[in-house]
Amino acid sequence: MPLAPQRPFAGPPAGLCAGCAHRREVRNTRGSVFTLCERSRTDPAYPRYPPLPVIRCAGFTPAGGGGRVA
């Protein structure tokens, strides 16, 4: 029986960060992907690289504008 093709590990789900306007993906030379919170640049209350998945965040802003949480 042939084995199913393996997909590369995508990492943990980002939770709220996945749809946040302040999220930036950072890749290192080994191919690892990290979620950088751009709010951390101006507000020390936000971690630079938050532990994922993020399920609550006072600074969440939906990507694409809007500025309101549904």
N, CA, C and O atoms as a printed pandas DataFrame, in Angstrom:
     atom_number atom_name residue_name chain_id  residue_number  x_coord  y_coord  z_coord
0              1         N          MET        A               1    0.849   -1.170    0.000
1              2        CA          MET        A               1    0.000    0.000    0.000
2              3         C          MET        A               1    0.901    1.242    0.000
3              4         O          MET        A               1    1.771    1.361    0.863
4              5         N          PRO        A               2    0.711    2.172   -0.953
5              6        CA          PRO        A               2    1.556    3.367   -1.004
6              7         C          PRO        A               2    1.218    4.326    0.141
7              8         O          PRO        A               2    0.071    4.438    0.574
8              9         N          LEU        A               3    2.236    4.993    0.598
9             10        CA          LEU        A               3    2.046    5.977    1.669
10            11         C          LEU        A               3    1.532    7.282    1.080
11            12         O          LEU        A               3    1.873    7.657   -0.042
12            13         N          ALA        A               4    0.709    7.959    1.857
13            14        CA          ALA        A               4    0.210    9.269    1.435
14            15         C          ALA        A               4    1.367   10.264    1.438
15            16         O          ALA        A               4    2.228   10.204    2.316
16            17         N          PRO        A               5    1.399   11.171    0.477
17            18        CA          PRO        A               5    2.474   12.171    0.475
18            19         C          PRO        A               5    2.415   13.020    1.735
19            20         O          PRO        A               5    1.339   13.409    2.189
20            21         N          GLN        A               6    3.567   13.296    2.282
21            22        CA          GLN        A               6    3.617   14.099    3.505
22            23         C          GLN        A               6    3.646   15.575    3.164
23            24         O          GLN        A               6    4.368   16.025    2.274
24            25         N          ARG        A               7    2.837   16.308    3.903
25            26        CA          ARG        A               7    2.839   17.759    3.751
26            27         C          ARG        A               7    3.826   18.334    4.746
27            28         O          ARG        A               7    3.986   17.794    5.840
28            29         N          PRO        A               8    4.492   19.422    4.386
29            30        CA          PRO        A               8    5.411   20.036    5.345
30            31         C          PRO        A               8    4.647   20.535    6.566
31            32         O          PRO        A               8    3.495   20.957    6.464
32            33         N          PHE        A               9    5.302   20.482    7.714
33            34        CA          PHE        A               9    4.682   20.943    8.956
34            35         C          PHE        A               9    4.410   22.437    8.857
35            36         O          PHE        A               9    5.318   23.223    8.588
36            37         N          ALA        A              10    3.162   22.824    9.074
37            38        CA          ALA        A              10    2.771   24.225    8.943
38            39         C          ALA        A              10    2.906   24.984   10.252
39            40         O          ALA        A              10    2.727   26.201   10.267
40            41         N          GLY        A              11    3.214   24.312   11.343
41            42        CA          GLY        A              11    3.333   24.986   12.628
42            43         C          GLY        A              11    1.986   25.109   13.302
43            44         O          GLY        A              11    0.968   24.696   12.748
44            45         N          PRO        A              12    1.977   25.673   14.487
45            46        CA          PRO        A              12    0.720   25.802   15.214
46            47         C          PRO        A              12   -0.180   26.844   14.568
47            48         O          PRO        A              12    0.314   27.773   13.929
48            49         N          PRO        A              13   -1.490   26.706   14.725
49            50        CA          PRO        A              13   -2.380   27.727   14.180
50            51         C          PRO        A              13   -2.143   29.049   14.910
51            52         O          PRO        A              13   -1.876   29.060   16.112
52            53         N          ALA        A              14   -2.238   30.137   14.196
53            54        CA          ALA        A              14   -1.931   31.445   14.775
54            55         C          ALA        A              14   -3.089   32.045   15.559
55            56         O          ALA        A              14   -2.905   33.053   16.241
56            57         N          GLY        A              15   -4.276   31.453   15.479
57            58        CA          GLY        A              15   -5.421   32.003   16.193
58            59         C          GLY        A              15   -5.784   33.378   15.661
59            60         O          GLY        A              15   -5.867   33.572   14.448
60            61         N          LEU        A              16   -6.000   34.327   16.549
61            62        CA          LEU        A              16   -6.361   35.688   16.136
62            63         C          LEU        A              16   -5.298   36.328   15.256
63            64         O          LEU        A              16   -5.621   37.110   14.361
64            65         N          CYS        A              17   -4.054   36.009   15.498
65            66        CA          CYS        A              17   -2.960   36.617   14.732
66            67         C          CYS        A              17   -3.109   36.376   13.227
67            68         O          CYS        A              17   -2.710   37.218   12.423
68            69         N          ALA        A              18   -3.676   35.244   12.850
69            70        CA          ALA        A              18   -3.804   34.906   11.433
70            71         C          ALA        A              18   -4.594   35.956   10.664
71            72         O          ALA        A              18   -4.346   36.168    9.477
72            73         N          GLY        A              19   -5.541   36.613   11.324
73            74        CA          GLY        A              19   -6.358   37.618   10.652
74            75         C          GLY        A              19   -6.118   39.028   11.141
75            76         O          GLY        A              19   -6.966   39.901   10.950
76            77         N          CYS        A              20   -4.976   39.270   11.770
77            78        CA          CYS        A              20   -4.698   40.587   12.359
78            79         C          CYS        A              20   -3.852   41.456   11.435
79            80         O          CYS        A              20   -2.928   40.976   10.778
80            81         N          ALA        A              21   -4.183   42.730   11.398
81            82        CA          ALA        A              21   -3.447   43.688   10.580
82            83         C          ALA        A              21   -2.034   43.920   11.102
83            84         O          ALA        A              21   -1.182   44.406   10.358
84            85         N          HIS        A              22   -1.765   43.587   12.357
85            86        CA          HIS        A              22   -0.451   43.850   12.965
86            87         C          HIS        A              22    0.491   42.659   12.876
87            88         O          HIS        A              22    1.602   42.707   13.404
88            89         N          ARG        A              23    0.061   41.596   12.216
89            90        CA          ARG        A              23    0.870   40.388   12.096
90            91         C          ARG        A              23    1.813   40.498   10.904
91            92         O          ARG        A              23    1.446   40.991    9.838
92            93         N          ARG        A              24    3.040   40.023   11.117
93            94        CA          ARG        A              24    3.995   39.901   10.018
94            95         C          ARG        A              24    4.676   38.552   10.138
95            96         O          ARG        A              24    5.128   38.179   11.220
96            97         N          GLU        A              25    4.754   37.820    9.045
97            98        CA          GLU        A              25    5.454   36.542    9.040
98            99         C          GLU        A              25    6.942   36.786    8.858
99           100         O          GLU        A              25    7.359   37.553    7.990
100          101         N          VAL        A              26    7.730   36.125    9.684
101          102        CA          VAL        A              26    9.186   36.235    9.599
102          103         C          VAL        A              26    9.733   34.834    9.372
103          104         O          VAL        A              26    9.428   33.912   10.129
104          105         N          ARG        A              27   10.542   34.676    8.329
105          106        CA          ARG        A              27   11.164   33.384    8.031
106          107         C          ARG        A              27   12.658   33.478    8.295
107          108         O          ARG        A              27   13.297   34.486    7.995
108          109         N          ASN        A              28   13.204   32.403    8.865
109          110        CA          ASN        A              28   14.648   32.396    9.060
110          111         C          ASN        A              28   15.309   31.602    7.933
111          112         O          ASN        A              28   14.622   31.073    7.060
112          113         N          THR        A              29   16.618   31.520    7.951
113          114        CA          THR        A              29   17.346   30.860    6.870
114          115         C          THR        A              29   17.110   29.357    6.825
115          116         O          THR        A              29   17.394   28.718    5.812
116          117         N          ARG        A              30   16.601   28.789    7.897
117          118        CA          ARG        A              30   16.310   27.348    7.927
118          119         C          ARG        A              30   14.899   27.032    7.470
119          120         O          ARG        A              30   14.530   25.861    7.381
120          121         N          GLY        A              31   14.098   28.056    7.176
121          122        CA          GLY        A              31   12.743   27.843    6.697
122          123         C          GLY        A              31   11.671   27.901    7.764
123          124         O          GLY        A              31   10.489   27.739    7.458
124          125         N          SER        A              32   12.058   28.128    9.013
125          126        CA          SER        A              32   11.052   28.256   10.079
126          127         C          SER        A              32   10.290   29.564    9.902
127          128         O          SER        A              32   10.843   30.560    9.436
128          129         N          VAL        A              33    9.020   29.547   10.280
129          130        CA          VAL        A              33    8.166   30.728   10.148
130          131         C          VAL        A              33    7.699   31.150   11.537
131          132         O          VAL        A              33    7.238   30.328   12.329
132          133         N          PHE        A              34    7.827   32.440   11.816
133          134        CA          PHE        A              34    7.428   32.997   13.107
134          135         C          PHE        A              34    6.420   34.115   12.868
135          136         O          PHE        A              34    6.442   34.765   11.823
136          137         N          THR        A              35    5.538   34.336   13.839
137          138        CA          THR        A              35    4.559   35.410   13.765
138          139         C          THR        A              35    5.036   36.572   14.624
139          140         O          THR        A              35    5.134   36.460   15.846
140          141         N          LEU        A              36    5.330   37.682   13.969
141          142        CA          LEU        A              36    5.792   38.894   14.649
142          143         C          LEU        A              36    4.608   39.834   14.846
143          144         O          LEU        A              36    3.857   40.097   13.908
144          145         N          CYS        A              37    4.443   40.338   16.067
145          146        CA          CYS        A              37    3.398   41.319   16.353
146          147         C          CYS        A              37    4.000   42.715   16.196
147          148         O          CYS        A              37    4.851   43.123   16.986
148          149         N          GLU        A              38    3.554   43.443   15.173
149          150        CA          GLU        A              38    4.072   44.793   14.918
150          151         C          GLU        A              38    3.699   45.777   16.033
151          152         O          GLU        A              38    4.368   46.798   16.198
152          153         N          ARG        A              39    2.645   45.486   16.796
153          154        CA          ARG        A              39    2.287   46.360   17.920
154          155         C          ARG        A              39    3.392   46.393   18.972
155          156         O          ARG        A              39    3.522   47.368   19.712
156          157         N          SER        A              40    4.183   45.330   19.035
157          158        CA          SER        A              40    5.254   45.255   20.032
158          159         C          SER        A              40    6.312   46.335   19.820
159          160         O          SER        A              40    7.070   46.640   20.741
160          161         N          ARG        A              41    6.375   46.906   18.644
161          162        CA          ARG        A              41    7.363   47.968   18.360
162          163         C          ARG        A              41    7.061   49.260   19.112
163          164         O          ARG        A              41    7.974   50.005   19.467
164          165         N          THR        A              42    5.772   49.525   19.355
165          166        CA          THR        A              42    5.384   50.776   20.004
166          167         C          THR        A              42    4.763   50.593   21.381
167          168         O          THR        A              42    4.639   51.555   22.139
168          169         N          ASP        A              43    4.368   49.356   21.713
169          170        CA          ASP        A              43    3.720   49.104   22.999
170          171         C          ASP        A              43    4.325   47.855   23.641
171          172         O          ASP        A              43    4.133   46.748   23.138
172          173         N          PRO        A              44    5.053   48.023   24.745
173          174        CA          PRO        A              44    5.709   46.876   25.382
174          175         C          PRO        A              44    4.747   45.853   25.994
175          176         O          PRO        A              44    5.176   44.781   26.420
176          177         N          ALA        A              45    3.462   46.173   26.039
177          178        CA          ALA        A              45    2.484   45.225   26.570
178          179         C          ALA        A              45    2.266   44.040   25.626
179          180         O          ALA        A              45    1.737   43.005   26.034
180          181         N          TYR        A              46    2.672   44.195   24.372
181          182        CA          TYR        A              46    2.498   43.135   23.382
182          183         C          TYR        A              46    3.824   42.430   23.151
183          184         O          TYR        A              46    4.837   43.082   22.900
184          185         N          PRO        A              47    3.828   41.095   23.233
185          186        CA          PRO        A              47    5.080   40.361   22.995
186          187         C          PRO        A              47    5.455   40.407   21.518
187          188         O          PRO        A              47    4.586   40.379   20.647
188          189         N          ARG        A              48    6.748   40.476   21.244
189          190        CA          ARG        A              48    7.228   40.515   19.859
190          191         C          ARG        A              48    6.784   39.255   19.106
191          192         O          ARG        A              48    6.246   39.336   18.002
192          193         N          TYR        A              49    7.018   38.098   19.717
193          194        CA          TYR        A              49    6.615   36.818   19.129
194          195         C          TYR        A              49    5.685   36.119   20.122
195          196         O          TYR        A              49    6.154   35.382   20.988
196          197         N          PRO        A              50    4.365   36.342   20.006
197          198        CA          PRO        A              50    3.433   35.781   20.985
198          199         C          PRO        A              50    3.346   34.256   20.891
199          200         O          PRO        A              50    3.460   33.692   19.803
200          201         N          PRO        A              51    3.144   33.596   22.027
201          202        CA          PRO        A              51    2.933   32.151   21.984
202          203         C          PRO        A              51    1.612   31.860   21.252
203          204         O          PRO        A              51    0.588   32.488   21.520
204          205         N          LEU        A              52    1.659   30.917   20.344
205          206        CA          LEU        A              52    0.485   30.590   19.535
206          207         C          LEU        A              52   -0.215   29.350   20.055
207          208         O          LEU        A              52    0.433   28.476   20.631
208          209         N          PRO        A              53   -1.512   29.253   19.868
209          210        CA          PRO        A              53   -2.406   30.203   19.217
210          211         C          PRO        A              53   -2.843   31.310   20.174
211          212         O          PRO        A              53   -3.015   31.082   21.371
212          213         N          VAL        A              54   -3.015   32.491   19.634
213          214        CA          VAL        A              54   -3.520   33.621   20.419
214          215         C          VAL        A              54   -5.044   33.550   20.365
215          216         O          VAL        A              54   -5.635   33.571   19.285
216          217         N          ILE        A              55   -5.680   33.466   21.543
217          218        CA          ILE        A              55   -7.146   33.380   21.566
218          219         C          ILE        A              55   -7.811   34.651   22.086
219          220         O          ILE        A              55   -9.019   34.835   21.938
220          221         N          ARG        A              56   -7.004   35.532   22.700
221          222        CA          ARG        A              56   -7.504   36.829   23.180
222          223         C          ARG        A              56   -6.415   37.858   22.983
223          224         O          ARG        A              56   -5.253   37.614   23.308
224          225         N          CYS        A              57   -6.793   39.019   22.444
225          226        CA          CYS        A              57   -5.816   40.100   22.281
226          227         C          CYS        A              57   -6.552   41.426   22.210
227          228         O          CYS        A              57   -7.385   41.634   21.328
228          229         N          ALA        A              58   -6.246   42.316   23.131
229          230        CA          ALA        A              58   -6.894   43.633   23.165
230          231         C          ALA        A              58   -6.490   44.482   21.967
231          232         O          ALA        A              58   -7.203   45.418   21.606
232          233         N          GLY        A              59   -5.354   44.167   21.345
233          234        CA          GLY        A              59   -4.873   44.955   20.217
234          235         C          GLY        A              59   -5.251   44.410   18.856
235          236         O          GLY        A              59   -4.791   44.916   17.833
236          237         N          PHE        A              60   -6.093   43.374   18.834
237          238        CA          PHE        A              60   -6.471   42.774   17.556
238          239         C          PHE        A              60   -7.207   43.769   16.678
239          240         O          PHE        A              60   -8.173   44.400   17.104
240          241         N          THR        A              61   -6.732   43.899   15.438
241          242        CA          THR        A              61   -7.386   44.710   14.413
242          243         C          THR        A              61   -7.523   43.824   13.187
243          244         O          THR        A              61   -6.521   43.307   12.693
244          245         N          PRO        A              62   -8.734   43.635   12.683
245          246        CA          PRO        A              62   -8.891   42.762   11.515
246          247         C          PRO        A              62   -8.051   43.250   10.342
247          248         O          PRO        A              62   -8.010   44.447   10.056
248          249         N          ALA        A              63   -7.383   42.326    9.667
249          250        CA          ALA        A              63   -6.601   42.672    8.490
250          251         C          ALA        A              63   -7.532   43.200    7.411
251          252         O          ALA        A              63   -8.676   42.761    7.289
252          253         N          GLY        A              64   -7.034   44.134    6.641
253          254        CA          GLY        A              64   -7.860   44.700    5.579
254          255         C          GLY        A              64   -8.630   45.932    6.013
255          256         O          GLY        A              64   -9.501   46.411    5.287
256          257         N          GLY        A              65   -8.312   46.452    7.207
257          258        CA          GLY        A              65   -8.975   47.671    7.681
258          259         C          GLY        A              65  -10.202   47.356    8.514
259          260         O          GLY        A              65  -10.294   46.301    9.143
260          261         N          GLY        A              66  -11.112   48.260    8.506
261          262        CA          GLY        A              66  -12.341   48.064    9.292
262          263         C          GLY        A              66  -12.176   48.578   10.700
263          264         O          GLY        A              66  -12.971   49.397   11.159
264          265         N          GLY        A              67  -11.147   48.107   11.398
265          266        CA          GLY        A              67  -10.871   48.578   12.739
266          267         C          GLY        A              67  -11.822   48.106   13.808
267          268         O          GLY        A              67  -11.639   48.417   14.984
268          269         N          ARG        A              68  -12.857   47.344   13.410
269          270        CA          ARG        A              68  -13.819   46.867   14.400
270          271         C          ARG        A              68  -13.776   45.347   14.462
271          272         O          ARG        A              68  -13.591   44.679   13.445
272          273         N          VAL        A              69  -13.946   44.819   15.640
273          274        CA          VAL        A              69  -14.006   43.367   15.825
274          275         C          VAL        A              69  -15.454   42.943   15.687
275          276         O          VAL        A              69  -16.336   43.527   16.317
276          277         N          ALA        A              70  -15.706   41.945   14.879
277          278        CA          ALA        A              70  -17.084   41.472   14.667
278          279         C          ALA        A              70  -17.583   40.685   15.855
279          280         O          ALA        A              70  -18.719   40.212   15.848
